[in-house]
């Protein structure tokens, strides 16, 4: 392995993020009771996963590209089997997400994110492929894991996969009208709360499709499909369980159910706001110590950082993520091989989406979806797959001269 060709800036930023995560988890795992400190071993488990993840990364960097390419389809099939199997395993916290492998709890949905992106990139980068073939192949690969993940249920991971797919299609050179058609059902759901708003939206949609010189049959089909979604959305809403409706409504107004669905968001905002500029000090977060904030070592780890390290602590994490993601984007943009570029953009988009959603969730600007903060939140499966994903990008950047 030629270490000179590795992007050491990306690697160093990855290490800094993981170190920050271990420190934050140590703080989140420690409770101050009087003058005594009680610490759980979550940070030790995370540290072990850091070393395991780095080991996988270095093995990945040494593997020949043809070997990695040959592994994609078999691993995809195995992942689908795991996603089916997990539905029949015992429920934990209201969902079926984990497979127990001895002392290790593994989430197949985490692996599904990466392997699905790689499989889609492999299929849509074939030579002489038509635009419709790109769409059909992409959705054929993505829809099955998305449906299985939704059945767990895990809306956050399913959304992450769809966002990654959209990013890959965006960079595949598909015409604009294809992308408009893809996102139009989502916008129909959003505008379904008001008939006047929906009518304005549908008129704008049809006008944009007409300007792209799409056939009248296709435009009519798009209009009928979106109208159907408009009418079916209230039916689906009424079919949701009460706690699912409350989670959505509490996002719009957390004070609507301050002791129930809105509790986490409210407590997270209190924790971050109470940190002010410099924070309350390492291990001194009262929201954390008094256990007002649930899941503060996983999904709400950013609130612990905000409470104990204040605005500057949050700013450091944000700057690290910004430089890290921008550095990867700069490298991916230089890739000439389509398969590598599409996969790189898919990975980059899912990491960026998770950062945005998790931090947005902590400060109350997006719903609580259960998406962890990459490299920071506690969780072995998530950390391992995220590090391997970065390893894939490092592999592409390292060997791009061979394939271009």
C-alpha positions in Angstrom: 0.0 0.0 0.0 1.5 3.3 -1.1 0.8 5.6 1.9 1.8 8.7 -0.1 -1.4 8.4 -2.2 -3.7 8.4 0.8 -5.5 11.6 1.5 -4.1 12.1 5.0 -6.2 15.2 5.6 -9.4 13.2 5.4 -7.9 10.5 7.5 -6.7 13.0 10.2 -10.1 14.7 10.3 -11.8 11.3 10.7 -9.5 10.5 13.7 -10.3 13.9 15.2 -14.1 13.3 14.9 -13.8 9.8 16.4 -11.7 11.1 19.3 -14.3 13.9 19.9 -16.9 11.2 19.9 -15.2 9.1 22.5 -14.7 12.2 24.8 -18.4 13.2 24.3 -19.5 9.6 25.1 -17.3 9.5 28.2 -19.0 12.7 29.4 -22.5 11.5 28.5 -21.8 8.2 30.3 -20.7 9.9 33.5 -23.1 11.1 36.1 -22.2 13.5 39.0 -23.9 12.5 42.2 -22.9 14.9 44.9 -19.1 14.9 44.9 -18.9 11.4 43.3 -18.8 10.5 39.6 -20.4 7.3 38.2 -19.2 6.3 34.8 -20.7 3.6 32.5 -18.4 1.7 30.1 -20.0 3.0 26.9 -16.9 5.0 26.0 -14.7 1.9 26.4 -16.9 0.0 24.0 -16.8 2.9 21.6 -13.0 3.0 21.8 -12.9 -0.7 20.9 -15.1 -0.1 17.9 -12.8 2.8 16.8 -9.9 0.4 16.7 -12.0 -2.3 14.9 -13.2 0.2 12.4 -9.7 1.5 11.7 -8.5 -2.1 11.2 -11.3 -2.7 8.6 -10.3 0.6 6.9 -6.7 -0.4 6.5 -7.7 -3.9 5.2 -10.0 -2.2 2.7 -7.2 0.0 1.5 -5.1 -3.0 0.8 -7.7 -5.0 -1.1 -7.6 -4.9 -4.9 -10.5 -3.0 -6.5 -11.7 -6.0 -8.5 -12.1 -7.9 -5.2 -14.2 -5.1 -3.8 -16.3 -5.0 -6.9 -16.9 -8.7 -6.9 -18.1 -8.5 -3.2 -20.9 -6.0 -3.8 -23.7 -8.3 -5.1 -23.1 -11.2 -2.7 -23.0 -8.7 0.3 -26.1 -7.0 -1.0 -28.0 -10.4 -1.1 -26.7 -11.3 2.4 -27.9 -7.9 3.7 -31.4 -8.4 2.3 -31.5 -11.8 4.0 -30.4 -10.1 7.3 -33.1 -7.4 6.8 -35.8 -10.1 6.5 -34.4 -12.1 9.4 -34.3 -9.2 11.8 -38.1 -8.7 11.4 -38.6 -12.1 13.1 -36.3 -11.4 16.0 -37.4 -10.0 19.4 -38.5 -6.4 19.4 -36.3 -3.8 21.2 -37.7 -0.3 22.1 -40.6 -0.8 19.6 -38.6 -1.9 16.6 -36.8 -4.9 15.0 -33.4 -3.5 14.1 -30.8 -5.7 15.8 -29.2 -9.1 15.2 -27.4 -10.5 18.2 -24.0 -12.0 17.3 -22.7 -13.1 20.7 -21.7 -9.9 22.6 -22.2 -7.8 19.5 -25.5 -6.2 18.4 -25.5 -5.6 14.7 -27.9 -3.4 12.7 -28.3 -4.8 9.1 -29.8 -1.5 8.0 -26.4 0.2 8.6 -24.8 -2.1 6.1 -27.7 -1.7 3.7 -26.9 2.0 3.3 -23.4 1.4 2.1 -23.9 -1.8 0.0 -27.0 -0.4 -1.7 -25.1 2.8 -2.8 -22.3 0.7 -4.2 -24.7 -1.6 -6.0 -26.6 1.3 -7.6 -23.3 3.0 -8.6 -22.2 -0.3 -10.2 -25.4 -0.7 -12.2 -25.9 2.9 -13.5 -22.3 3.3 -14.5 -22.6 0.6 -17.2 -21.8 1.9 -20.8 -24.6 2.6 -23.2 -27.3 2.6 -20.6 -30.4 4.7 -21.3 -32.0 7.2 -18.9 -35.0 5.0 -18.2 -32.7 2.0 -17.5 -30.8 4.2 -15.0 -34.1 5.0 -13.2 -35.5 1.4 -13.3 -32.2 -0.2 -12.1 -31.8 2.3 -9.3 -35.2 1.9 -7.9 -35.2 -1.8 -8.3 -32.1 -2.0 -6.1 -33.2 0.6 -3.5 -36.9 -0.1 -3.0 -36.5 -3.6 -1.5 -34.1 -2.6 1.4 -36.1 0.6 1.9 -39.4 -1.3 2.3 -37.8 -3.8 4.7 -36.2 -1.0 6.7 -39.5 0.8 7.0 -41.1 -2.4 8.3 -38.6 -2.4 11.2 -39.6 0.5 11.5 -36.7 2.8 10.8 -37.8 5.9 8.9 -34.5 7.7 9.4 -32.4 5.1 7.6 -35.0 4.7 4.8 -34.9 8.5 4.2 -31.1 8.4 4.2 -31.1 5.8 1.4 -33.6 7.8 -0.7 -31.5 11.0 -0.3 -28.4 9.1 -1.4 -30.2 7.7 -4.4 -31.4 11.2 -5.4 -27.8 12.6 -5.1 -26.5 9.8 -7.3 -29.1 10.3 -9.9 -28.4 14.1 -9.8 -24.8 13.4 -10.7 -25.5 10.7 -13.3 -26.6 13.3 -15.8 -30.3 12.5 -15.8 -32.5 15.3 -17.4 -34.1 17.7 -15.0 -37.6 16.4 -15.5 -36.7 13.0 -14.2 -35.5 14.6 -11.0 -38.6 16.7 -10.7 -40.8 13.6 -11.1 -38.8 11.8 -8.4 -39.3 14.5 -5.8 -42.9 15.5 -6.8 -44.6 12.9 -4.6 -42.8 14.2 -1.5 -43.9 17.7 -2.3 -47.5 16.5 -2.9 -47.5 15.0 0.6 -46.2 18.2 2.1 -48.8 20.3 0.3 -51.7 17.9 1.0 -52.7 19.9 4.2 -54.3 22.6 2.0 -56.2 22.3 -1.2 -55.3 25.9 -2.5 -51.6 25.3 -1.7 -51.7 21.9 -3.5 -53.4 23.5 -6.6 -50.7 26.1 -6.8 -48.0 23.5 -6.5 -49.5 21.2 -9.1 -49.8 24.0 -11.6 -46.2 24.9 -11.1 -45.2 21.3 -11.5 -47.1 20.8 -14.7 -45.7 24.1 -16.1 -42.1 23.0 -15.3 -42.7 19.6 -16.9 -44.2 21.3 -20.0 -41.1 23.6 -20.3 -38.8 20.5 -20.3 -40.7 19.3 -23.5 -42.0 16.2 -21.8 -44.8 14.4 -23.7 -48.4 15.3 -22.8 -49.1 11.7 -21.8 -46.2 11.8 -19.3 -47.3 15.2 -18.0 -50.8 13.9 -17.6 -49.6 10.8 -15.8 -47.5 13.0 -13.4 -50.6 15.1 -12.7 -52.8 12.1 -12.0 -50.1 10.5 -9.8 -49.7 13.6 -7.6 -53.4 14.1 -7.4 -53.7 10.5 -6.1 -51.0 11.1 -3.5 -52.9 14.3 -2.4 -56.1 12.3 -1.8 -54.4 9.2 -0.2 -52.2 11.2 2.2 -55.1 11.9 4.7 -56.0 8.2 4.6 -52.4 7.2 5.4 -52.3 9.8 8.2 -55.4 8.4 9.8 -53.8 4.9 9.6 -50.7 6.0 11.5 -50.5 5.0 15.2 -51.1 7.7 17.7 -47.4 7.9 18.8 -46.4 8.3 15.2 -48.8 11.2 14.7 -47.7 12.8 18.0 -44.1 12.6 16.9 -44.9 14.6 13.7 -47.1 17.1 15.5 -44.7 17.6 18.3 -42.1 18.6 15.7 -44.4 21.4 14.6 -45.2 22.4 18.2 -43.0 20.6 20.9 -45.0 22.2 23.7 -48.1 20.3 22.5 -46.9 17.3 24.3 -44.0 18.4 26.5 -44.0 15.3 28.7 -44.4 12.9 25.8 -43.5 13.1 22.1 -41.9 16.6 22.4 -40.0 15.8 25.6 -36.6 15.0 24.0 -36.6 18.0 21.7 -37.5 20.4 24.5 -34.8 18.9 26.8 -32.2 19.0 24.1 -32.9 22.6 23.3 -32.7 23.5 27.0 -29.3 21.6 27.3 -27.8 23.4 24.3 -29.2 26.8 25.3 -28.0 26.5 28.9 -24.4 25.9 27.7 -24.1 29.6 26.5 -20.8 30.6 25.0 -18.2 28.4 26.9 -20.4 25.7 28.4 -20.8 24.4 32.0 -17.6 22.5 31.9 -16.5 18.9 31.2 -18.8 16.4 33.1 -20.8 19.3 34.6 -23.9 19.2 32.4 -26.9 19.3 34.7 -29.5 18.1 32.1 -27.2 15.1 31.5 -26.3 14.4 35.2 -29.9 14.6 36.3 -31.0 12.4 33.3 -33.5 14.9 32.0 -32.4 14.1 28.5 -32.9 10.5 27.3 -30.5 8.9 24.8 -27.9 11.5 25.5 -25.0 9.2 24.6 -26.6 8.2 21.2 -29.0 10.4 19.2 -28.7 13.4 21.5 -24.9 13.5 22.0 -24.7 16.9 20.4 -26.8 18.4 23.2 -24.2 17.1 25.7 -21.5 18.9 23.7 -23.6 22.1 23.6 -24.3 22.0 27.3 -20.8 21.2 28.6 -18.6 23.0 25.9 -21.0 25.7 24.8 -21.2 27.5 21.5 -17.4 27.1 20.9 -17.6 23.4 21.5 -20.4 23.1 19.0 -18.6 25.3 16.6 -15.5 23.1 16.7 -17.5 20.0 15.8 -19.3 21.9 13.0 -16.0 23.1 11.5 -14.5 19.6 11.7 -17.5 18.2 9.8 -17.5 21.0 7.3 -13.8 20.7 6.4 -14.1 16.9 6.4 -17.1 16.8 4.1 -15.8 19.5 1.8 -12.4 17.8 1.5 -14.2 14.6 0.4 -16.4 16.5 -2.1 -13.3 18.1 -3.6 -11.7 14.7 -4.1 -14.8 13.1 -5.4 -15.3 15.8 -8.0 -11.8 14.9 -9.4 -12.8 11.3 -10.1 -13.3 10.5 -13.7 -14.6 6.9 -13.5 -18.5 7.1 -13.3 -18.9 4.2 -10.9 -16.5 5.7 -8.4 -18.0 9.2 -8.7 -21.6 8.0 -8.3 -20.7 5.8 -5.2 -18.6 8.7 -3.7 -21.5 11.1 -4.1 -23.9 8.6 -2.6 -21.7 8.1 0.4 -21.0 11.8 0.8 -24.7 12.6 0.6 -25.7 10.1 3.3 -23.0 11.3 5.7 -24.0 14.9 5.1 -27.7 14.1 5.5 -27.1 12.3 8.8 -25.0 15.3 10.2 -27.7 17.8 9.1 -30.6 15.8 10.5 -29.0 14.8 13.8 -27.8 18.3 14.6 -31.1 19.8 13.4 -33.0 17.3 15.6 -30.9 18.3 18.6 -31.7 22.0 18.1 -35.4 21.4 17.2 -35.5 22.3 13.5 -36.2 18.7 12.1 -38.2 15.9 13.6 -36.8 13.2 15.9 -35.9 10.4 13.5 -33.4 8.4 15.4 -30.4 9.2 13.1 -27.1 9.2 15.1 -24.4 11.8 14.6 -21.7 10.1 12.4 -18.4 9.3 14.2 -19.7 11.0 17.4 -22.8 9.1 18.7 -22.4 5.8 20.5 -22.9 2.7 18.4 -20.6 0.1 16.9 -22.5 -0.8 13.7 -23.0 2.8 12.7 -19.3 3.7 13.4 -18.0 0.7 11.6 -20.1 1.3 8.4 -19.4 5.0 8.4 -15.6 4.4 8.7 -15.7 1.8 5.9 -17.7 4.3 3.8 -14.9 6.9 4.3 -12.4 4.1 3.5 -14.2 3.5 0.2 -13.7 7.1 -0.7 -10.1 7.1 0.4 -9.6 3.9 -1.8 -11.1 5.7 -4.8 -8.9 8.8 -4.3 -5.8 6.6 -3.7 -6.3 4.5 -6.9 -7.9 7.0 -9.3 -4.7 7.3 -11.3 -4.9 3.6 -12.1 -8.4 3.7 -13.5 -8.4 7.1 -15.3 
